[in-house]
Amino acid sequence: MNEYRTHTCNEISLEDVGKKVRIAGFVQTIRNHGGVVFLDIRDMYGVTQVVTSGKEDEVDFASHIPIESSVSVYGTVRKRDEETINLKIKTGMVEIFIEEIKILGKRTKNLPFEVNSDQEVREDLRLKYRFLDLRNDRLKNNLLLRAQVLQYLRNQMTEQGFLEVQTPILTSSSPEGARDYLVPSRLHPGKFYALPQAPQQFKQLLMVSGIDKYFQIAPCFRDEDARADRAPGEFYQLDMEMSYATQEDVFSVIEPVMYNTFKKFSDKKIPEYPFPRITYKDAMLKYGSDKPDLRNPLFIIDVTEFFQRCTFKPFHNKTVRAIKVHAEMSKGFHEKMLEFAISIGMGGLGFLEIQEDLSYKGPIDKFIPDEMKKELLELADLKVGDTIFFIADNEKRASEFAGQIRTELGKRLGLIDENVFRFCWIIDFPMFELDERNQIAFCHNPFSMPQGGLESLQTKEPLDILAYQYDIVCNGIELSSGAVRNHDINIMLKAFEIAGYSREHVEEKFGALFNAFQFGAPPHAGIAPGLDRMLMLLTESDTIRDVIAFPLNSKAQDVMMGAPGNVTYDQLRDVHIQVNIKK
């Protein structure tokens, strides 16, 4: 017999009535009812009620056990009295009559917050005492779901013939979009390892190695700012790569994996695959975002040319986008939408309401010539009861603002279906973009294959070149980026040359790939859905930290372990580091 328990706290049932059993767990509640003490004992699996006799010493001992102490209880299972039956828990028909209770781990400090309750607790306090926070059913269930999803993903990939391979954690620094975490070398003074931002180069090298289909649940390390859907420091992704594969081959693998996983672990509706495919250009026009929430039925249209012919000067020489909504709106609603528009940096928010006689009512009605009013009705397919909002700025900002207005309208008007997962692919990303210095830079993954290959790089304007890059998006959350990889050394060199990198730079920073691609590299493609973001959606969590066991806070600190922290002079000396902090 196990020294501490014969059963877990969800295993006791009516079939055990009359049996001697032992359970172990945390004391969740203590209730003294007329000289008899009831305790709820909780472990990872459930809750069992135990009850003392009426003996004074037993009552006194049990009633003074600190809540959340760890105990072991031995006794006889009996059926509960009718008035104490609790059908909300699995063991609610029975209880254990205590013959022996031992304190295995006594709580000796005050609880920083009430464990296993829904009370609001400051996040920094929750993270400092994460070991207590994880006793909460909600977080515990998130971890259980995480383990189940991980196993299910592994099974699906293995069934499709993918080989799980672990890639290194200590690697070289390379410019891949975010800041590296650097690790100084003891054996090689002045040199550093870097933690991988992703297994990008290793997965491609595996393809060159002849590993036909690879996957792993990969840890990724990026020194970047936190967001609600981004964990600072580290995160995990379902990393995969396929040889002799096209974009279509990747889609055919990942779509059933995503569909089956969300179908299995959620009761929400999910439309069958294949998932809709939206070009980057259309996404930015129709949704104002490259990660559109398709649960929102609103669309954005371009009315730039129309307003260049009107007399409303604030719209002249600007990109003008419009959003049509069919809903009743009060004056107060318009005022609140204007406040929101100003809060995100817009100069204002024009609108028109369509009246019974198809006339307009709104602040810019007088600037639309009578002979053009019917044209706008047809252009925007306006009907009685519609309201149309207008957003004007330069093309980039007009698109972004329109996307934010679309999202806000969807939320405020209750248009977003909360009971469905809507997936889509965003495809045909630009290969290049202008950076903040107005210089040509890679738009997405620099290792992507340009559409049209070397010829497009040689003959097209850089900003007109599209890449075989794709994102999978669900409910407005980008789950993953992927691409058909550039496996040709000449295409690789030309692409980096356009982005301002010399052959020497490519050879230095991406030496392994540069070398490997000269040894008969197969065409290959891949993707890497973010595990933490998937779980955030499945658990309906507001923050990604609620699906990670021990996350860093928004400032990339582990307040429980005290990281990052100071190290000793000897430790620094061993790795040839001298710290000079400017005050």
N, C-alpha and C positions, 0 to 999 in steps of 0.2 A: 504494500500500500504506500502511495505517496505520503510523505511526512506531513505535507501541508493541506492536501485536498484529495478527495475521491471524485469530486464532481466540480465543474465550473458553475458559475452562478446563473446559467440559463438552462442547466440540464435537469434540475429537480422538477419532478412532475408527480401527478397523482399515482403513477405506477410505483413511486418510491415511498409511498405512505407506509409507515411502520419500520422503515429501514434506518440503520445508523449511517450517517454520511458526514463528510468533512468538506467544508468549502473555505476559500481564502479570498480576500479582496480588501477594498477600502471601505471604511465606514462612511456611508453617504448621508444617512439621517439617523437621529436618535429621538424616540418619542416615549415619554413616560405616561402610561395610561393607568392611573389608579394603582400604582405600586407594581405594575408589570411593564417592563421596558421592551419596546420593539426597536430593532435596528435594521436598516436596509444595507446589505453588503453588496458592493458593486465590484465586478472585475471587468475585463475587456469584453466579455461575452453577454453580460446581462446583470440582473439584480435579483437577489433573493432576500425575503424577509426572514429574520430570526427573532426569537422571543425568549425572554428569561422566565424563570419561575418567579414566584412572589417573595422569595427569600431576601431578606434585607441586604445581606452581603453581596448577593448576585446583582440585585437592582442597583446598589450603590456603585459596584465596580463597572457595570455596563453603561450606566448613565454618565459616567465621568471619563469615558474613552474619548479623546479628542477626535472630532470629525476629521475625516481623510487620513486617519491612521490606518495602517495595514494590519489586519487581524486574520486569525484562523478560528473557525467555529466548528465544533463537533456536537452532534446531537441527533435527534430522531425527527424524521419527516412526518408531519401530520397535516391533515386538511385544515384549511383556514375556516374560522367561523363565517357564516354567511355575510355578516355585516362588514367583514374585512377583506372579502374577495376583491381582487384588483385585476380586471381583465385587460388592462392596458399593458401589462408585462407578461412574458411567457410563463413565469413561475407564479402567477397571481392567484392560483387556486390552492397553493400550499405554503407552508412555512416550516422552519426548523426550530424545534424546542431545544434550547441550548443546554447541553450537559457540560461543555467546556468551551471557554473562549480565551484565546491567547493573543496578546498584543505582539505582533512580529516587528512592527516598525512604528514607533510612537511619534506623532507630530508634536514637536516641542516649540515651534514658532507659530506666531499668528499668521493666518492665511492672508496673502496680499489682496485676494479677491475671492468671491464665492465661486467655488469650483462647480462645474456642471450646471450652470444657470445661464439664463439669457440676458443677464444684466450687462449694461455697457461698461466696458473696461478699457482704459487707455491702451493703445497698441504697444507702447514701449513697455508698459507693465506686464502685459500678456507675454511679450517676447522675452523679457527678463526672466520670467517664471514659466517658460514654455513647457517644462516638464509637468507643471500643474495644468496649464492651458490644454495640453493634449489629453488630459483626463475627461475633458468635455466631450460629450457624445458626438457633437457635430464635427469637431476636428478629428476625433478618433475614427468616425465613419468615413471622413475624407481620406484618411490614410488607408483604411481597409479598401476603399474603392480604388485608390491609387495602385495598390498591390494587385488587385484583380484586373484592372485595365492593363497594367504592365504585362501580366502573364498572358492575357488575351491577345495583346498586340504581338508578343513573341510567338505565340502559337500560330497566329495568322500568317506571319512572315515566314516561319519555318515551313508551314504547309504549302506555301507558294515557292518553296525551293531556295529561300535565302539562307545564307550562312552567317551566323552571328560571329563577329570578329571584334575584339577589343583593340582600340587604337591608343597610342601613347597619350599620357597626360603631360609629361615634360617634353616640350618640343621647341622649335625655333620661333622667334618672333617674325611675323609677316603682316603687311598692311592689309587687313581684311575688313575694315569698316569701323571697328571700335578700338578702344585702348586695350592693350594687352595687360595681363597680370604677369609680372616678371619675377623670376626666381634666380637669385645669384648662384653661381657655381663655386663650390669650395675647391674643386680640383683644377679649375681653369680660371685663374684670377682675371677679373674684369669682364668676364663673359656671363651671359644670362640665358636661362631657359625662359620659355613663355608657356603659360597654360593655354590650351587650344581654344580659340574662339568658337571653333567647330572642327570636326574631323575632315574638313574640306579637302585638303591635299592628300591626306592618308586614304580617304575613300577612293579618290581618283587613282592613287598609286596601287590600290588593291585591284582596280580594274586592269591596270597595266600588268599586274602580277598574274592575271588569269583567273582571279576570283570572279566568277560569272555574276553572282548576285549576292551583295553584302548587306547586312543591317546590324545595328546595335542600338541599345538605349544609351545614348551618348551624353555625357556631361559636357557642357560648354561654359566657358568662362569669359566674361566681358566686363570690362570696367566702364560701365555706363550708368546713367541716372535711372532711378526707379520710376515706374508708372504702375497704375493699377494692374495692367496686364503684362508687366515686365518685372522680373526679379533681378535686382542688382547682384552682380557677382557671378552666380552660377545658375544654370537651368538645364533641363534635360529635353532631348528630342529623340524621336524615332528616326534615326538616320538610316538612309538606304541609298544604294547605287546599283545600277544594272549595266552590264556590258551589252554592246550591239543593240542598243535601245534608243527609241525615239521618244518624243514628248507623249505620244499616244500610249506607248508601252508603260510609261510611269503612271499615267492617268488610270490605266486599266488595272494596275496593282493597287494604287492608293485609294481609289474610290470605294471599292468593297470593304477595305480595311476601315476607313472612316465611317462608312454607312453601318457596317456590322457592329462596330464598337459603340457608336452613339445609340443604335437601336437596342443593343443588349443592356446598356447601363443607364438608360433614361426612358421615361414613359412618354416623352414628347414626340410629336409627329416629326418625321423626316422624309421628304420626298425621295423617291427612288433615284439612283444614279442611272445614266450619266448626269453629272451636275452641270448646270448652265455654264457656258463659257463666255466671258465678257472681255473684250479687248481693253487694254489699259486706256486707250483714247476714249472709248465709249464709257468706261467706268467714270473717268474724270468729268465727262460731259453730263451723263445722265444721273450720276450719284454724287459727284463732287468729291470722290474718294476712291483710292485704289483698294479699299477694303469695305465695300458697300454692305450695308445691312439690308438684305432682300426681304426681311419681314416688314419693312416700311414700304408701303405701296406708292409713295410719292416719287415723281421723276422731275428732273431738271431739264429745261429746254433752253436753247440759245436764241435770244431775240436781239442780238447785237445789231444786225443790219436794219431791222425794223426801227429801232430807236435812233439810228443815225439820221433817219428821215423825219423824226419828230422835232419839236421845238424845246424839248426838255434838255437844257444844256448840261446838267450834271451827268447825263448819260452819254454825251458826245465823246467820241474818241476813246471809248471804254468798251470792254467786254461786258455784255449785259446778259445775265441768266435769270430765268423765271421758274417759279414753282406754283403749280395749280393745286388748290385744295378745295374739296367740296365738304364744307362743314359750317355750322353756325358759329360766328365769332362776335364777341362783344367788343366795345370800344376799349375796355380794359385789357382784353386779349391782345389787341394790336399794340397797346402801349407797352405791355410786358414783352412782346416780341421785339419792339423797337429798343427797349432797354437791353435785351439780350444781344441784339445786333451791335449796339454800341459797345457792349462789354467785350466783344470779340474783336473789336477794331474797325468795324464798319462805320461809315459816315452817316448812315441812315438805312431805312428799309421801306421802299415804296410798295404800295399795294393798290389793287382795284377790286371792288366787289361788283359782281354781275347782277343787275336788277331784273325785275320781272319782264320789262320791255327790252331786255338785252342792252340797256344802257349801263354806263359805268358810274360807280360812286367811289371816290377816293382822292387822295391828295395830288395825284399826277394826271387825273382825267382831263383837265383843261389844257394839258400840253400835247394831247393826242388829237390831231386834226380830225374833224368829223368824217372825212372821206377815208380815213385809215382805221377807224374803229372796227368796222366789219372785218378788215384784214387781220387784226389782232385776235378777234373771236375765232377765226378759222385757223390762224397760225397756232394758237394754244388750245384749240378745241374746247372753248369756254362755253359753259351752259349756265342757266339760271341757278343762282345759289353758290356759284364758284367764287373763290377769292384767289387772285393771282398776286404773288409777291415777286419783287424785282431786286436783284443784287447786281451792282455795277462796280468794277474796279479793273485793274489790269488782268490779263487772262488767268494767270496763276492764282492770284488772290480772289478773283471772282469765282473761280471754280471751288476753291477751298471754303470761302464764305458760304456759297450756295449749299455745299455739302453739310456744313454745320447748321444752317437754317433748316434744311430738309430734315436732319436728325431731330432738331429741337421741335419742329412742327409735329413730327411723328410722335414724339414723347408727350407733348402737351395736349395733343388731340386724341391720345390713346389709340393710335393707328397701328402700333407695333404688336404683332401676334407673339405673346410670350410663351405659347405652347408648341412651338415648332423650332426645329433647327434647319436653317436654310443655307446650304452650301453653294459655293460657286467657285469657278476658276477665273482668275485674272490672267490673261495671256498677252503676248506681243508687247512686252515692256520695251521702252527705248533702250538701246545699248549704251548710249551716252546722254549726258545732260550737262548743263552749265552749273558750275559750283559757285560759291559765294564770291569768288574772285572773277567770275565771268569766264572761267577757263573750262575747256572740255574735260569731263571726268566720267568715270564709269557710273552708270545709273544704279545698277544692281550688283550682281556678282561678276567680278572681272574675269572669271573662268568660264563664262557662258559662251556658247556658240552664236555668232551673229547670223541672222537669217540672210541667206545669199552667200555665206562663207567669205572667202578672201576677196572675191569680186566686189561685193558690196562695200567692204572696207576701202577698196581702192578707187571706187567710182562714185559712191554716194557721199552726200554731206553727212558728217558724223551724227547730227541730231535727227537725221531721217532714217538711220539704221535701226532696225528692230532686232531683238534678240530672242532666242528660244528660252525665254524665262517665264516662269509661271508661279503664281501664288494660289494657295487654297485658302478660302475665307469662309468663316461661318458666323452668322449673326453679327457682322461688323467687326469680327476679330480675325486678324491675320494669323492663321495657324501655322503656315509654313511657306517658305520660298524654295523654289527648285529650278533646275535648268538642265537643258542638254549642254554637256560640257564641251569646251574647246579642247580637242585632243591633237590638233595639228600645230606644230611648232611655228610654222610661218604665219598662220592666222593669229596665234597667240602673240607673236612679236609685233605684228601690224596693229592689233587692237591696243596693246599697251603703248605703242608708239603714238597713236592718235590721242591717248590719254596723257601723253607727256612723259612716258617712261622709256628710257634707253634699253637697248639689248643688255647692257652690262647690269642695269638695275634689275631687270627680270631674272637674269641668270643668278644674281646675288640673292635676291629676296625669295625667289621660287626655284632654287637650284634643283631640288629633287624632281619637281615636275618637268622643268626645262630639260633635264637629263633624260628622264623616263620617256618623254614624248618622242625621243629620237630612237626608240627601240620598239617601234611597231605598236603604238597604243591603239586599242580598239575604240570605236565610238562608244560613248557611254552617257548616261543621264541619271538624275536622281532627285531626291527631295528629302526634307527632314521636318515632319510635323512636330510642333512643340507639345510635349507631353503635359507640361504645367498648364498651358492655355486650354488644352482639351479638357483637363480636369476642372479648371475654373468654370468652363461652360457646363460640364456635366453636373457639378455641384451647385451651380448658380451662385458662386461666391463673388463678392464684390471686389476682392483683392486676391492676387495670385499667391500671397503669403499664406492664405488659409488652406492651400492644398500642398504645402511643403512642410515637412516635419520641423526643420530648424532653419527658418529663413533669416536672411539679413533684413534689417529694417530699411526704411526709405533712404537712409544715409549710408547704406552699405556697411552697417555695423552689426555685429553679433553681440547684443547687450547681455546675453546670458553667459557667454564664454569670455567676453571682454576682448573681442577681436574687431578691428586690428588693435594690437597692443604693443607695448614696448618689449624689446629683447635686450639681452645683456651685451656688454661691450665684447665679451669673449665670443659670443655668437656672431656678432658683426665682424669681428676680426677674422674668424674662421672662413667667412665668405668674402673677405677683402672689401668690406663696405665701411665707409665713414659717413656718418649722418651729419648734415649741416642744415639745420632748420632755421630759416630766416624768420625773425620775429618782427 
